[in-house]
Amino acid sequence: MKALIIGSGIAGPCAAMALQQAGIDSVVYEARSTGADGVGVFLTLASNGIDALRSIGAEGPAVSAGFPTPAIDMVSTTGKALGQVRTSGPDGDTVSRTLKRADLYSAVRDEAQRRGVRIEQGKRLVDAQNTKDGVRAVFADGSEEVGDLLIGCDGLHSTVRGLIDPAAGAPGYSGLIGLGGYTSGVPVNTQVGSYQMMFGKRAFFGFVPSPDGQVWWFANLPHPKEPDRGALAGVDPEVWRHRLTSFFADDTGPAAELIRASREITPASPMHALRTVPAWHRGRMIIIGDAAHAPSPTSGQGASLSIEDAVELAKALRDLPNVEGAFTAYESLRRPRVERIVKQAARINNNKAAGPVGRIIRDLMMPVFLPRLANGEQSRQTYGYHIDWSTPTSADGATFGS
């Protein structure tokens, strides 16, 4: 069996490694002529994502590229504590880690190539069709490839999603713009590796001190109308510095000072989410990761869910007798989990852009409900998800080790 994997972000190389462990060959095709080095700011690789990488023996490089971030403290614009979220698995041994997005890309890509996975750059997919006994992919350079199945790991603006279902909806705009940066020389009263996130009067702000003395930060700014694609790319970082410091000037905490002293402010981009995609697969084509379900970055789960997808799909293809049956079982297993997390992230996004009355209600109710949600069964289901590679996947999608 040979799989054609479209996209070499996070899901693509992970899928290739998991398939290889399942005894299935694959080739990864990436639209960019170069890698994703330097793309994006930073992200959280949650404990469940680390666990999924561990199931295929690939967690080492990704874990080494980041630093442990076991907790998130939520505060109000006045500095009032609203609650804490623990980001460890139920055993407490696997702790979420923060790392630059480009470093995670590099870690999984380089590990896949070390294992002999072929990654072809500059191969932008433009068409694909199911054939009698497989699938045929057509690329922008005029070349074609055939395989037994095709896996779309091509992200939010997936080409494969549209080929599977031309009526599939586009990603939804969250009403927020995201950007971030790195600051040195500004002391904060937070321990290394401990996030603090603030619901400010006008915007949302988060920061975490890194082991090297820098403070990594991000901001989410309400922006009701979605900017035109590419409209934010040309805005000078100094313009953003001025806007951001004014947004957080009235909030308690170090946000304005961290922004003012930041050595780097990354490009801004609108924040999107992909809540429900009716069709994940058709014939021998399937989408996984952000191409099928993309929670807002608020969830801290985007990368981890993509890695879980890759491993669970490989198990289904290993254990079930035909491709279509494996796809159906995989979707039955994955859809309830990922859509629950996507919905949770959407609710948090609404709180980030709350009005004056909404802020008062949020700040009163969050200390009551957050401890129950963040450290109860919901948290265990999210961060404690475990994939047992040795447990077979059944035809109804039940994997008793997951």
BALOBA-1460 file (C-alpha; in Angstrom, 3 decimals):
// residues 402
<rec num="1" residu="m" x="0.000" y="0.000" z="0.000"/>
<rec num="2" residu="k" x="1.189" y="3.508" z="-0.837"/>
<rec num="3" residu="a" x="-0.226" y="6.724" z="0.604"/>
<rec num="4" residu="l" x="0.045" y="10.171" z="-0.977"/>
<rec num="5" residu="i" x="0.219" y="12.765" z="1.828"/>
<rec num="6" residu="i" x="-0.551" y="16.370" z="0.914"/>
<rec num="7" residu="g" x="1.106" y="18.913" z="3.200"/>
<rec num="8" residu="s" x="4.305" y="18.900" z="5.230"/>
<rec num="9" residu="g" x="3.261" y="20.971" z="8.226"/>
<rec num="10" residu="i" x="2.747" y="18.989" z="11.422"/>
<rec num="11" residu="a" x="0.133" y="16.389" z="10.498"/>
<rec num="12" residu="g" x="1.848" y="15.300" z="7.265"/>
<rec num="13" residu="p" x="5.225" y="14.093" z="8.596"/>
<rec num="14" residu="c" x="3.504" y="12.594" z="11.663"/>
<rec num="15" residu="a" x="1.120" y="10.665" z="9.422"/>
<rec num="16" residu="a" x="4.054" y="9.402" z="7.358"/>
<rec num="17" residu="m" x="5.884" y="8.160" z="10.467"/>
<rec num="18" residu="a" x="2.768" y="6.497" z="11.882"/>
<rec num="19" residu="l" x="2.001" y="4.831" z="8.544"/>
<rec num="20" residu="q" x="5.578" y="3.623" z="8.312"/>
<rec num="21" residu="q" x="5.231" y="2.034" z="11.763"/>
<rec num="22" residu="a" x="2.015" y="0.394" z="10.511"/>
<rec num="23" residu="g" x="3.865" y="-1.031" z="7.499"/>
<rec num="24" residu="i" x="2.485" y="1.407" z="4.931"/>
<rec num="25" residu="d" x="4.697" y="3.407" z="2.536"/>
<rec num="26" residu="s" x="4.027" y="7.083" z="1.853"/>
<rec num="27" residu="v" x="5.366" y="10.193" z="0.149"/>
<rec num="28" residu="v" x="4.732" y="13.715" z="1.474"/>
<rec num="29" residu="y" x="4.083" y="16.512" z="-1.047"/>
<rec num="30" residu="e" x="4.534" y="20.119" z="0.100"/>
<rec num="31" residu="a" x="3.345" y="23.162" z="-1.859"/>
<rec num="32" residu="r" x="6.116" y="25.429" z="-0.564"/>
<rec num="33" residu="s" x="9.402" y="25.237" z="-2.415"/>
<rec num="34" residu="t" x="11.146" y="25.565" z="0.950"/>
<rec num="35" residu="g" x="10.252" y="24.374" z="4.438"/>
<rec num="36" residu="a" x="8.144" y="26.170" z="7.021"/>
<rec num="37" residu="d" x="11.186" y="27.438" z="8.941"/>
<rec num="38" residu="g" x="10.412" y="30.787" z="10.555"/>
<rec num="39" residu="v" x="6.649" y="30.520" z="9.957"/>
<rec num="40" residu="g" x="4.356" y="31.367" z="12.856"/>
<rec num="41" residu="v" x="4.964" y="32.416" z="16.451"/>
<rec num="42" residu="f" x="4.791" y="29.847" z="19.236"/>
<rec num="43" residu="l" x="2.322" y="27.227" z="20.387"/>
<rec num="44" residu="t" x="1.613" y="24.664" z="23.066"/>
<rec num="45" residu="l" x="2.279" y="21.002" z="22.407"/>
<rec num="46" residu="a" x="-0.148" y="19.560" z="24.927"/>
<rec num="47" residu="s" x="0.449" y="16.446" z="27.006"/>
<rec num="48" residu="n" x="-1.923" y="14.446" z="24.774"/>
<rec num="49" residu="g" x="0.046" y="15.503" z="21.681"/>
<rec num="50" residu="i" x="3.299" y="14.417" z="23.318"/>
<rec num="51" residu="d" x="1.659" y="11.105" z="24.224"/>
<rec num="52" residu="a" x="0.589" y="10.599" z="20.605"/>
<rec num="53" residu="l" x="4.137" y="11.249" z="19.387"/>
<rec num="54" residu="r" x="5.426" y="8.835" z="22.018"/>
<rec num="55" residu="s" x="3.247" y="6.067" z="20.586"/>
<rec num="56" residu="i" x="5.374" y="6.181" z="17.427"/>
<rec num="57" residu="g" x="8.650" y="6.922" z="19.245"/>
<rec num="58" residu="a" x="8.892" y="10.449" z="17.830"/>
<rec num="59" residu="e" x="8.448" y="12.682" z="20.875"/>
<rec num="60" residu="g" x="12.141" y="13.336" z="21.581"/>
<rec num="61" residu="p" x="12.981" y="16.139" z="19.110"/>
<rec num="62" residu="a" x="9.732" y="18.036" z="19.729"/>
<rec num="63" residu="v" x="10.029" y="17.825" z="23.514"/>
<rec num="64" residu="s" x="13.666" y="18.952" z="23.380"/>
<rec num="65" residu="a" x="12.724" y="22.010" z="21.299"/>
<rec num="66" residu="g" x="10.389" y="23.404" z="23.975"/>
<rec num="67" residu="f" x="10.098" y="24.029" z="27.695"/>
<rec num="68" residu="p" x="7.540" y="22.702" z="30.176"/>
<rec num="69" residu="t" x="4.429" y="24.813" z="30.775"/>
<rec num="70" residu="p" x="2.323" y="22.967" z="33.347"/>
<rec num="71" residu="a" x="-0.215" y="25.665" z="34.234"/>
<rec num="72" residu="i" x="-2.121" y="28.712" z="32.995"/>
<rec num="73" residu="d" x="-3.256" y="31.405" z="35.439"/>
<rec num="74" residu="m" x="-6.240" y="33.433" z="34.229"/>
<rec num="75" residu="v" x="-6.613" y="37.019" z="35.509"/>
<rec num="76" residu="s" x="-8.927" y="39.968" z="34.927"/>
<rec num="77" residu="t" x="-8.037" y="43.476" z="33.769"/>
<rec num="78" residu="t" x="-7.556" y="44.455" z="37.435"/>
<rec num="79" residu="g" x="-5.274" y="41.505" z="38.144"/>
<rec num="80" residu="k" x="-7.968" y="39.519" z="39.948"/>
<rec num="81" residu="a" x="-7.303" y="35.768" z="39.847"/>
<rec num="82" residu="l" x="-10.006" y="33.996" z="37.838"/>
<rec num="83" residu="g" x="-8.652" y="30.458" z="38.109"/>
<rec num="84" residu="q" x="-5.908" y="28.133" z="36.980"/>
<rec num="85" residu="v" x="-5.809" y="25.523" z="34.233"/>
<rec num="86" residu="r" x="-3.442" y="22.563" z="34.645"/>
<rec num="87" residu="t" x="-2.082" y="21.267" z="31.336"/>
<rec num="88" residu="s" x="-0.656" y="17.932" z="32.410"/>
<rec num="89" residu="g" x="-1.927" y="14.439" z="31.794"/>
<rec num="90" residu="p" x="-3.747" y="12.634" z="34.608"/>
<rec num="91" residu="d" x="-0.562" y="10.880" z="35.721"/>
<rec num="92" residu="g" x="1.185" y="14.244" z="36.093"/>
<rec num="93" residu="d" x="4.278" y="12.865" z="34.362"/>
<rec num="94" residu="t" x="3.617" y="14.260" z="30.876"/>
<rec num="95" residu="v" x="3.607" y="18.058" z="30.938"/>
<rec num="96" residu="s" x="2.610" y="20.294" z="28.058"/>
<rec num="97" residu="r" x="5.455" y="22.219" z="26.446"/>
<rec num="98" residu="t" x="5.713" y="25.553" z="24.671"/>
<rec num="99" residu="l" x="7.870" y="25.893" z="21.579"/>
<rec num="100" residu="k" x="8.107" y="27.950" z="18.439"/>
<rec num="101" residu="r" x="5.815" y="26.705" z="15.706"/>
<rec num="102" residu="a" x="8.717" y="26.553" z="13.249"/>
<rec num="103" residu="d" x="10.697" y="24.397" z="15.695"/>
<rec num="104" residu="l" x="7.850" y="21.888" z="15.898"/>
<rec num="105" residu="y" x="7.642" y="21.831" z="12.088"/>
<rec num="106" residu="s" x="11.362" y="21.166" z="11.896"/>
<rec num="107" residu="a" x="11.327" y="18.546" z="14.640"/>
<rec num="108" residu="v" x="8.692" y="16.319" z="13.030"/>
<rec num="109" residu="r" x="9.937" y="16.910" z="9.481"/>
<rec num="110" residu="d" x="13.564" y="16.126" z="10.306"/>
<rec num="111" residu="e" x="12.604" y="13.040" z="12.317"/>
<rec num="112" residu="a" x="10.456" y="11.781" z="9.435"/>
<rec num="113" residu="q" x="13.289" y="12.284" z="6.962"/>
<rec num="114" residu="r" x="15.709" y="10.573" z="9.348"/>
<rec num="115" residu="r" x="13.411" y="7.566" z="9.170"/>
<rec num="116" residu="g" x="13.536" y="7.582" z="5.387"/>
<rec num="117" residu="v" x="10.262" y="9.369" z="4.623"/>
<rec num="118" residu="r" x="10.398" y="11.141" z="1.260"/>
<rec num="119" residu="i" x="9.244" y="14.775" z="1.292"/>
<rec num="120" residu="e" x="8.937" y="16.554" z="-2.045"/>
<rec num="121" residu="q" x="8.890" y="20.368" z="-2.005"/>
<rec num="122" residu="g" x="7.252" y="22.641" z="-4.564"/>
<rec num="123" residu="k" x="4.413" y="20.202" z="-5.260"/>
<rec num="124" residu="r" x="1.134" y="22.107" z="-5.056"/>
<rec num="125" residu="l" x="-1.892" y="19.859" z="-5.496"/>
<rec num="126" residu="v" x="-4.477" y="21.149" z="-7.976"/>
<rec num="127" residu="d" x="-6.643" y="18.083" z="-8.558"/>
<rec num="128" residu="a" x="-7.198" y="14.500" z="-7.440"/>
<rec num="129" residu="q" x="-9.596" y="11.765" z="-8.487"/>
<rec num="130" residu="n" x="-10.576" y="8.404" z="-7.124"/>
<rec num="131" residu="t" x="-9.765" y="5.627" z="-9.569"/>
<rec num="132" residu="k" x="-10.963" y="2.040" z="-9.740"/>
<rec num="133" residu="d" x="-8.377" y="0.820" z="-7.259"/>
<rec num="134" residu="g" x="-6.696" y="3.943" z="-5.872"/>
<rec num="135" residu="v" x="-6.287" y="7.671" z="-6.384"/>
<rec num="136" residu="r" x="-4.522" y="9.952" z="-8.866"/>
<rec num="137" residu="a" x="-3.065" y="13.318" z="-7.810"/>
<rec num="138" residu="v" x="-2.266" y="16.189" z="-10.207"/>
<rec num="139" residu="f" x="0.174" y="18.955" z="-9.264"/>
<rec num="140" residu="a" x="0.618" y="22.528" z="-10.483"/>
<rec num="141" residu="d" x="3.913" y="21.664" z="-12.199"/>
<rec num="142" residu="g" x="2.046" y="19.252" z="-14.468"/>
<rec num="143" residu="s" x="3.249" y="16.081" z="-12.770"/>
<rec num="144" residu="e" x="0.970" y="13.289" z="-11.577"/>
<rec num="145" residu="e" x="1.245" y="10.588" z="-8.921"/>
<rec num="146" residu="v" x="-0.851" y="7.524" z="-8.181"/>
<rec num="147" residu="g" x="-1.349" y="5.741" z="-4.890"/>
<rec num="148" residu="d" x="-3.732" y="3.555" z="-2.940"/>
<rec num="149" residu="l" x="-5.038" y="6.470" z="-0.849"/>
<rec num="150" residu="l" x="-4.578" y="10.215" z="-0.417"/>
<rec num="151" residu="i" x="-4.415" y="12.016" z="2.940"/>
<rec num="152" residu="g" x="-5.027" y="15.766" z="3.012"/>
<rec num="153" residu="c" x="-2.869" y="17.380" z="5.704"/>
<rec num="154" residu="d" x="-2.998" y="20.742" z="3.957"/>
<rec num="155" residu="g" x="-4.398" y="22.905" z="6.714"/>
<rec num="156" residu="l" x="-7.176" y="25.445" z="7.108"/>
<rec num="157" residu="h" x="-7.364" y="26.391" z="3.438"/>
<rec num="158" residu="s" x="-7.238" y="22.776" z="2.300"/>
<rec num="159" residu="t" x="-7.411" y="21.906" z="-1.384"/>
<rec num="160" residu="v" x="-8.202" y="18.278" z="-0.565"/>
<rec num="161" residu="r" x="-11.252" y="19.292" z="1.491"/>
<rec num="162" residu="g" x="-12.754" y="20.986" z="-1.565"/>
<rec num="163" residu="l" x="-11.998" y="17.969" z="-3.748"/>
<rec num="164" residu="i" x="-13.768" y="15.642" z="-1.322"/>
<rec num="165" residu="d" x="-16.765" y="17.965" z="-0.946"/>
<rec num="166" residu="p" x="-16.986" y="21.042" z="-3.213"/>
<rec num="167" residu="a" x="-19.728" y="22.402" z="-0.949"/>
<rec num="168" residu="a" x="-17.609" y="22.202" z="2.196"/>
<rec num="169" residu="g" x="-17.681" y="25.436" z="4.158"/>
<rec num="170" residu="a" x="-14.726" y="27.770" z="4.487"/>
<rec num="171" residu="p" x="-13.016" y="28.419" z="7.834"/>
<rec num="172" residu="g" x="-14.948" y="30.845" z="10.012"/>
<rec num="173" residu="y" x="-13.427" y="34.116" z="11.184"/>
<rec num="174" residu="s" x="-13.301" y="34.338" z="14.993"/>
<rec num="175" residu="g" x="-13.534" y="38.136" z="15.235"/>
<rec num="176" residu="l" x="-9.978" y="38.350" z="16.553"/>
<rec num="177" residu="i" x="-6.555" y="39.265" z="15.190"/>
<rec num="178" residu="g" x="-3.547" y="37.483" z="16.660"/>
<rec num="179" residu="l" x="0.120" y="38.477" z="16.917"/>
<rec num="180" residu="g" x="2.947" y="38.136" z="19.391"/>
<rec num="181" residu="g" x="6.560" y="38.749" z="20.214"/>
<rec num="182" residu="y" x="9.583" y="38.183" z="22.453"/>
<rec num="183" residu="t" x="10.873" y="40.555" z="25.143"/>
<rec num="184" residu="s" x="14.052" y="40.653" z="27.225"/>
<rec num="185" residu="g" x="14.867" y="42.763" z="30.259"/>
<rec num="186" residu="v" x="11.358" y="43.210" z="31.630"/>
<rec num="187" residu="p" x="10.823" y="41.413" z="34.972"/>
<rec num="188" residu="v" x="7.488" y="39.671" z="35.556"/>
<rec num="189" residu="n" x="6.119" y="38.100" z="38.714"/>
<rec num="190" residu="t" x="5.491" y="34.730" z="37.076"/>
<rec num="191" residu="q" x="7.632" y="31.615" z="37.317"/>
<rec num="192" residu="v" x="9.478" y="30.258" z="34.304"/>
<rec num="193" residu="g" x="7.116" y="28.093" z="32.263"/>
<rec num="194" residu="s" x="3.955" y="29.376" z="33.922"/>
<rec num="195" residu="y" x="1.518" y="31.177" z="31.634"/>
<rec num="196" residu="q" x="-0.494" y="34.176" z="32.702"/>
<rec num="197" residu="m" x="-3.432" y="35.156" z="30.519"/>
<rec num="198" residu="m" x="-5.430" y="38.341" z="31.011"/>
<rec num="199" residu="f" x="-8.903" y="39.314" z="29.895"/>
<rec num="200" residu="g" x="-8.148" y="43.001" z="29.350"/>
<rec num="201" residu="k" x="-10.613" y="45.824" z="28.896"/>
<rec num="202" residu="r" x="-10.045" y="45.985" z="25.160"/>
<rec num="203" residu="a" x="-8.121" y="42.840" z="24.229"/>
<rec num="204" residu="f" x="-6.715" y="39.516" z="25.472"/>
<rec num="205" residu="f" x="-3.059" y="39.080" z="26.439"/>
<rec num="206" residu="g" x="-0.923" y="36.115" z="27.450"/>
<rec num="207" residu="f" x="2.733" y="35.667" z="28.347"/>
<rec num="208" residu="v" x="5.133" y="33.026" z="29.618"/>
<rec num="209" residu="p" x="8.738" y="33.456" z="30.838"/>
<rec num="210" residu="s" x="11.129" y="31.112" z="29.038"/>
<rec num="211" residu="p" x="14.213" y="29.469" z="30.605"/>
<rec num="212" residu="d" x="16.584" y="31.777" z="28.686"/>
<rec num="213" residu="g" x="15.196" y="34.898" z="30.389"/>
<rec num="214" residu="q" x="12.964" y="36.067" z="27.570"/>
<rec num="215" residu="v" x="9.228" y="36.575" z="27.929"/>
<rec num="216" residu="w" x="7.157" y="35.146" z="25.095"/>
<rec num="217" residu="w" x="3.833" y="36.937" z="24.634"/>
<rec num="218" residu="f" x="0.785" y="37.075" z="22.408"/>
<rec num="219" residu="a" x="-2.216" y="39.357" z="21.991"/>
<rec num="220" residu="n" x="-5.701" y="38.785" z="20.560"/>
<rec num="221" residu="l" x="-7.401" y="41.984" z="19.412"/>
<rec num="222" residu="p" x="-11.131" y="42.189" z="18.667"/>
<rec num="223" residu="h" x="-11.753" y="43.125" z="15.032"/>
<rec num="224" residu="p" x="-15.397" y="42.564" z="14.026"/>
<rec num="225" residu="k" x="-14.886" y="42.631" z="10.268"/>
<rec num="226" residu="e" x="-12.511" y="40.086" z="8.790"/>
<rec num="227" residu="p" x="-9.541" y="41.795" z="7.093"/>
<rec num="228" residu="d" x="-9.009" y="41.074" z="3.434"/>
<rec num="229" residu="r" x="-6.523" y="38.299" z="2.851"/>
<rec num="230" residu="g" x="-3.021" y="39.748" z="3.021"/>
<rec num="231" residu="a" x="-4.227" y="43.136" z="4.289"/>
<rec num="232" residu="l" x="-2.356" y="42.809" z="7.584"/>
<rec num="233" residu="a" x="0.919" y="41.653" z="6.074"/>
<rec num="234" residu="g" x="2.104" y="45.144" z="5.161"/>
<rec num="235" residu="v" x="1.429" y="46.796" z="8.521"/>
<rec num="236" residu="d" x="4.696" y="47.980" z="10.050"/>
<rec num="237" residu="p" x="5.581" y="46.337" z="13.391"/>
<rec num="238" residu="e" x="6.013" y="49.784" z="14.939"/>
<rec num="239" residu="v" x="2.421" y="50.580" z="14.062"/>
<rec num="240" residu="w" x="1.358" y="47.462" z="15.913"/>
<rec num="241" residu="r" x="3.579" y="48.371" z="18.862"/>
<rec num="242" residu="h" x="1.784" y="51.706" z="19.186"/>
<rec num="243" residu="r" x="-1.685" y="50.162" z="18.805"/>
<rec num="244" residu="l" x="-1.025" y="47.368" z="21.243"/>
<rec num="245" residu="t" x="0.403" y="49.529" z="24.001"/>
<rec num="246" residu="s" x="-2.652" y="51.778" z="23.766"/>
<rec num="247" residu="f" x="-4.971" y="48.742" z="23.906"/>
<rec num="248" residu="f" x="-3.439" y="47.518" z="27.169"/>
<rec num="249" residu="a" x="-2.559" y="50.868" z="28.766"/>
<rec num="250" residu="d" x="-5.446" y="50.705" z="31.260"/>
<rec num="251" residu="d" x="-4.931" y="47.098" z="32.323"/>
<rec num="252" residu="t" x="-3.100" y="45.942" z="35.423"/>
<rec num="253" residu="g" x="-0.039" y="43.853" z="34.646"/>
<rec num="254" residu="p" x="3.014" y="43.942" z="32.389"/>
<rec num="255" residu="a" x="1.318" y="43.772" z="28.963"/>
<rec num="256" residu="a" x="2.003" y="47.327" z="27.805"/>
<rec num="257" residu="e" x="5.583" y="47.263" z="29.091"/>
<rec num="258" residu="l" x="6.338" y="43.903" z="27.475"/>
<rec num="259" residu="i" x="5.042" y="45.137" z="24.132"/>
<rec num="260" residu="r" x="6.888" y="48.447" z="24.380"/>
<rec num="261" residu="a" x="10.215" y="46.693" z="25.076"/>
<rec num="262" residu="s" x="9.729" y="43.791" z="22.673"/>
<rec num="263" residu="r" x="12.684" y="43.134" z="20.383"/>
<rec num="264" residu="e" x="10.394" y="41.522" z="17.830"/>
<rec num="265" residu="i" x="6.714" y="41.772" z="16.948"/>
<rec num="266" residu="t" x="5.545" y="39.049" z="14.616"/>
<rec num="267" residu="p" x="3.193" y="39.645" z="11.668"/>
<rec num="268" residu="a" x="-0.496" y="39.835" z="12.566"/>
<rec num="269" residu="s" x="-3.075" y="37.475" z="11.140"/>
<rec num="270" residu="p" x="-6.827" y="36.945" z="11.486"/>
<rec num="271" residu="m" x="-7.776" y="33.981" z="13.679"/>
<rec num="272" residu="h" x="-9.964" y="31.321" z="12.090"/>
<rec num="273" residu="a" x="-11.617" y="28.116" z="13.176"/>
<rec num="274" residu="l" x="-13.164" y="25.234" z="11.274"/>
<rec num="275" residu="r" x="-16.022" y="23.902" z="13.370"/>
<rec num="276" residu="t" x="-17.825" y="21.213" z="11.384"/>
<rec num="277" residu="v" x="-16.918" y="19.659" z="8.046"/>
<rec num="278" residu="p" x="-19.704" y="17.296" z="6.925"/>
<rec num="279" residu="a" x="-17.505" y="15.013" z="4.804"/>
<rec num="280" residu="w" x="-14.047" y="14.009" z="5.982"/>
<rec num="281" residu="h" x="-13.543" y="11.381" z="3.287"/>
<rec num="282" residu="r" x="-14.776" y="10.221" z="-0.120"/>
<rec num="283" residu="g" x="-13.574" y="7.082" z="-1.811"/>
<rec num="284" residu="r" x="-9.873" y="6.813" z="-1.053"/>
<rec num="285" residu="m" x="-9.311" y="10.462" z="-0.095"/>
<rec num="286" residu="i" x="-9.468" y="11.757" z="3.476"/>
<rec num="287" residu="i" x="-8.584" y="14.929" z="5.392"/>
<rec num="288" residu="i" x="-7.062" y="15.100" z="8.868"/>
<rec num="289" residu="g" x="-5.752" y="17.811" z="11.202"/>
<rec num="290" residu="d" x="-6.661" y="21.426" z="10.492"/>
<rec num="291" residu="a" x="-8.024" y="20.446" z="7.086"/>
<rec num="292" residu="a" x="-10.868" y="18.593" z="8.845"/>
<rec num="293" residu="h" x="-11.238" y="20.439" z="12.150"/>
<rec num="294" residu="a" x="-9.384" y="23.516" z="13.312"/>
<rec num="295" residu="p" x="-10.026" y="24.838" z="16.798"/>
<rec num="296" residu="s" x="-9.147" y="28.439" z="17.514"/>
<rec num="297" residu="p" x="-5.570" y="28.816" z="18.814"/>
<rec num="298" residu="t" x="-7.307" y="29.551" z="22.126"/>
<rec num="299" residu="s" x="-7.695" y="25.807" z="22.651"/>
<rec num="300" residu="g" x="-3.960" y="25.097" z="22.739"/>
<rec num="301" residu="q" x="-4.878" y="21.820" z="21.025"/>
<rec num="302" residu="g" x="-4.522" y="22.374" z="17.266"/>
<rec num="303" residu="a" x="-1.132" y="20.703" z="16.837"/>
<rec num="304" residu="s" x="-1.866" y="17.963" z="19.351"/>
<rec num="305" residu="l" x="-5.149" y="16.958" z="17.715"/>
<rec num="306" residu="s" x="-3.398" y="16.802" z="14.332"/>
<rec num="307" residu="i" x="-0.793" y="14.413" z="15.748"/>
<rec num="308" residu="e" x="-3.489" y="12.275" z="17.357"/>
<rec num="309" residu="d" x="-5.292" y="12.138" z="13.996"/>
<rec num="310" residu="a" x="-2.174" y="10.923" z="12.237"/>
<rec num="311" residu="v" x="-1.611" y="8.065" z="14.664"/>
<rec num="312" residu="e" x="-5.256" y="6.981" z="14.895"/>
<rec num="313" residu="l" x="-5.633" y="6.944" z="11.101"/>
<rec num="314" residu="a" x="-2.513" y="4.799" z="10.708"/>
<rec num="315" residu="k" x="-3.866" y="2.346" z="13.288"/>
<rec num="316" residu="a" x="-7.210" y="2.098" z="11.499"/>
<rec num="317" residu="l" x="-5.499" y="1.452" z="8.159"/>
<rec num="318" residu="r" x="-3.302" y="-1.169" z="9.824"/>
<rec num="319" residu="d" x="-6.149" y="-3.005" z="11.531"/>
<rec num="320" residu="l" x="-9.074" y="-2.938" z="9.085"/>
<rec num="321" residu="p" x="-9.312" y="-4.860" z="5.816"/>
<rec num="322" residu="n" x="-10.075" y="-2.024" z="3.388"/>
<rec num="323" residu="v" x="-9.354" y="1.690" z="3.052"/>
<rec num="324" residu="e" x="-12.952" y="2.915" z="3.014"/>
<rec num="325" residu="g" x="-13.805" y="0.912" z="6.134"/>
<rec num="326" residu="a" x="-10.727" y="2.267" z="7.899"/>
<rec num="327" residu="f" x="-11.747" y="5.837" z="7.029"/>
<rec num="328" residu="t" x="-15.259" y="5.295" z="8.405"/>
<rec num="329" residu="a" x="-13.985" y="3.778" z="11.651"/>
<rec num="330" residu="y" x="-11.442" y="6.564" z="12.055"/>
<rec num="331" residu="e" x="-14.100" y="9.255" z="11.669"/>
<rec num="332" residu="s" x="-16.395" y="7.537" z="14.183"/>
<rec num="333" residu="l" x="-13.567" y="7.547" z="16.688"/>
<rec num="334" residu="r" x="-12.293" y="11.065" z="16.132"/>
<rec num="335" residu="r" x="-15.237" y="13.336" z="15.286"/>
<rec num="336" residu="p" x="-16.879" y="13.515" z="18.753"/>
<rec num="337" residu="r" x="-13.601" y="14.372" z="20.475"/>
<rec num="338" residu="v" x="-12.343" y="17.043" z="18.111"/>
<rec num="339" residu="e" x="-15.688" y="18.806" z="17.684"/>
<rec num="340" residu="r" x="-16.114" y="19.024" z="21.458"/>
<rec num="341" residu="i" x="-12.743" y="20.766" z="21.772"/>
<rec num="342" residu="v" x="-13.513" y="23.101" z="18.864"/>
<rec num="343" residu="k" x="-16.770" y="24.177" z="20.556"/>
<rec num="344" residu="q" x="-15.010" y="24.750" z="23.889"/>
<rec num="345" residu="a" x="-12.453" y="27.040" z="22.225"/>
<rec num="346" residu="a" x="-15.215" y="29.021" z="20.509"/>
<rec num="347" residu="r" x="-16.852" y="29.741" z="23.867"/>
<rec num="348" residu="i" x="-13.567" y="31.054" z="25.271"/>
<rec num="349" residu="n" x="-13.138" y="33.286" z="22.219"/>
<rec num="350" residu="n" x="-16.496" y="34.908" z="22.949"/>
<rec num="351" residu="n" x="-15.244" y="35.823" z="26.418"/>
<rec num="352" residu="k" x="-12.147" y="37.475" z="24.955"/>
<rec num="353" residu="a" x="-14.266" y="40.064" z="23.177"/>
<rec num="354" residu="a" x="-16.870" y="40.591" z="25.914"/>
<rec num="355" residu="g" x="-18.504" y="44.001" z="26.375"/>
<rec num="356" residu="p" x="-18.685" y="45.923" z="29.685"/>
<rec num="357" residu="v" x="-21.624" y="43.908" z="31.054"/>
<rec num="358" residu="g" x="-20.199" y="40.640" z="29.748"/>
<rec num="359" residu="r" x="-16.872" y="41.356" z="31.469"/>
<rec num="360" residu="i" x="-18.587" y="41.807" z="34.832"/>
<rec num="361" residu="i" x="-20.527" y="38.549" z="34.477"/>
<rec num="362" residu="r" x="-17.445" y="36.676" z="33.233"/>
<rec num="363" residu="d" x="-15.236" y="37.879" z="36.083"/>
<rec num="364" residu="l" x="-17.893" y="36.903" z="38.639"/>
<rec num="365" residu="m" x="-18.658" y="33.473" z="37.230"/>
<rec num="366" residu="m" x="-15.280" y="32.263" z="35.981"/>
<rec num="367" residu="p" x="-13.753" y="31.727" z="39.478"/>
<rec num="368" residu="v" x="-16.746" y="29.492" z="40.243"/>
<rec num="369" residu="f" x="-16.872" y="27.407" z="37.094"/>
<rec num="370" residu="l" x="-13.289" y="27.363" z="35.790"/>
<rec num="371" residu="p" x="-11.874" y="25.117" z="38.548"/>
<rec num="372" residu="r" x="-14.569" y="22.523" z="37.858"/>
<rec num="373" residu="l" x="-14.089" y="22.598" z="34.102"/>
<rec num="374" residu="a" x="-10.325" y="23.056" z="33.917"/>
<rec num="375" residu="n" x="-9.351" y="20.438" z="36.466"/>
<rec num="376" residu="g" x="-12.261" y="17.994" z="36.278"/>
<rec num="377" residu="e" x="-13.432" y="15.350" z="33.840"/>
<rec num="378" residu="q" x="-13.352" y="17.750" z="30.884"/>
<rec num="379" residu="s" x="-9.660" y="18.454" z="31.453"/>
<rec num="380" residu="r" x="-8.861" y="14.760" z="31.900"/>
<rec num="381" residu="q" x="-10.617" y="13.957" z="28.628"/>
<rec num="382" residu="t" x="-8.600" y="16.606" z="26.806"/>
<rec num="383" residu="y" x="-5.110" y="16.345" z="28.260"/>
<rec num="384" residu="g" x="-5.258" y="12.705" z="29.353"/>
<rec num="385" residu="y" x="-6.157" y="11.187" z="25.975"/>
<rec num="386" residu="h" x="-3.936" y="8.159" z="25.430"/>
<rec num="387" residu="i" x="-3.335" y="6.139" z="22.280"/>
<rec num="388" residu="d" x="-2.334" y="2.516" z="22.840"/>
<rec num="389" residu="w" x="-0.548" y="1.494" z="19.652"/>
<rec num="390" residu="s" x="-0.895" y="-2.206" z="20.459"/>
<rec num="391" residu="t" x="-4.700" y="-2.128" z="20.845"/>
<rec num="392" residu="p" x="-6.518" y="-2.828" z="17.559"/>
<rec num="393" residu="t" x="-9.087" y="-0.432" z="16.132"/>
<rec num="394" residu="s" x="-12.462" y="-2.084" z="15.571"/>
<rec num="395" residu="a" x="-14.759" y="-1.508" z="12.618"/>
<rec num="396" residu="d" x="-17.073" y="0.741" z="14.675"/>
<rec num="397" residu="g" x="-14.185" y="3.055" z="15.540"/>
<rec num="398" residu="a" x="-13.751" y="1.902" z="19.124"/>
<rec num="399" residu="t" x="-10.151" y="1.756" z="20.279"/>
<rec num="400" residu="f" x="-10.197" y="0.578" z="23.855"/>
<rec num="401" residu="g" x="-6.733" y="1.984" z="24.535"/>
<rec num="402" residu="s" x="-7.738" y="5.513" z="23.544"/>
